[in-house]
Amino acid sequence: MQDRGGTLYANAMDDLASLFARIGRSAFRSRFRLNAKEQDYLAVRGLDTFLAHGQDFIAQRLAPALPLNDGTQTPMRGHPVFVAQHATATCCRTCLAKWHGIGAGQWLSAQEQGYFVAVIKHWLRDRQP
């Protein structure tokens, strides 16, 4: 995957270890965990449903070139995907720029949206205690 400047960023899935190492050094990002209610939601509905919701939220709230209420469009609680988005810095275009190298001003491609869903999946399966 290439960023808008044409340089290779995050070598998609190969660089998740590097991304999560950086995120792990952030006191803010590393404090996010699913609580018991959110874990129950996931257990009842399953990973596929969780990721489908994540895909929908990313498509609706992050994919537009200039999202409505950017920076506040993802609540801190209310859905386990929201928690995962904050934990993985996939919550707003500012965080996408800082942590993932993708700034605002252009729609997110299907490939970019899929990458963010994969990042959330990785956090849930491999980083969540």
N, C-alpha and C positions, 0 to 999 in steps of 0.2 A: 504494500500500500504506500502511496506517496502523498506527502502533504501538498498544500497549495503552492508551495515554493518549488516543488519538484524534487525535493530531497527525500530520501527514504526515511520514514519515521516509524518507530515501533516495530519494524519488520513483522508487523501484525502479531501473530501469536508467539513467535519466537522471543519477543522482547517483554513478555508479561512478567518475567522474573525481575527484570530491571525496573519496570513500572511499579511493581508492588514493593520492591526494595525502597524506592523513593517515597511512595505513599506511606510505607511503614515508618519512615522517619518523621512524618507529619503527626504531631500530637493531635491535631484536629481530626484528620482522616482515620487514624488508627483507633480512635475511641468508639467508632460505630460498630455495633453488634446488634443482631436481631434479638429482641426480647422474647419471652416465652410465648406471648400471644402471636407475634410475627412468625416464630418457628412453628407454632401450631397451624397457622394459616398455610405455610409452605407444606407441612406434612399432609394436610387435608387435601389441598388443591394440586400439589405436585410441582416438580421442577418445570415441566413443560408449560404449564399454565403461568407460573411465575415468570418465565422467560418471555412468554407471549405478551404478558402485561408490560414487561420491561421494553419489549420491542415497540409496543403501542405508545408508551410514554415517551420514548426517545423520538419516535416519528412525529408525535404531536407537539412535544415541548422543546425539543432540541434541534430537530432537523431544519426548521425554517431558518432562512438566512439571518433574520432579525426576530428572534422569538419574542412573543408577548411577555412582558414582565421579566425579561432576562435577569438572572441573578436571584430571583425569588420565585421562579416557576415550580420548583421542586420542594414540597414541604419536607420538614425533618422527620415527620412520623405520619402514620395513617395508612401506609402500605409498605410491606417489606421491600419492594423495589425502590421506594424513595430512600430508605436507609442504605441500601446497596449503592444507589447512585451517589450519595454523599461519601460513602466509604471509598468509592472508586473514582471520585472526581469526574463523574459523568452527569452532573446535576445542572450545569448551566454552561453557556458558551464561554464565559470567563475561565471556568475550570477546565473546559476542553482545551482552551488555548494554553493555559499554564502547564497542565499536566500531560496533555496528549498532542500538543502542537497544531491544533486545528482551531483557527480563529473564526470570528463571526463574519457575516457579509456574503456567504454563499450557502446554499442548501447543502446539508450533509448527504453524501451519496449513499446508495443502498449498502455499498461495501463498508463505508465508515459507520453507518448505523449498526451493521452486523458485527463490526469490531467492538463497539461499545456494549452490545448485548453479550458478546463473548467475554469481555472484561468483567461484567457483572456476574456471569456464570462462574468464572474462575474464582472471583472473590467468595461467592457463595459456597462452592464446592471445596476449595482448597485453603481459604483464609479465614473462614468462619469457624470458630471453635465448636 
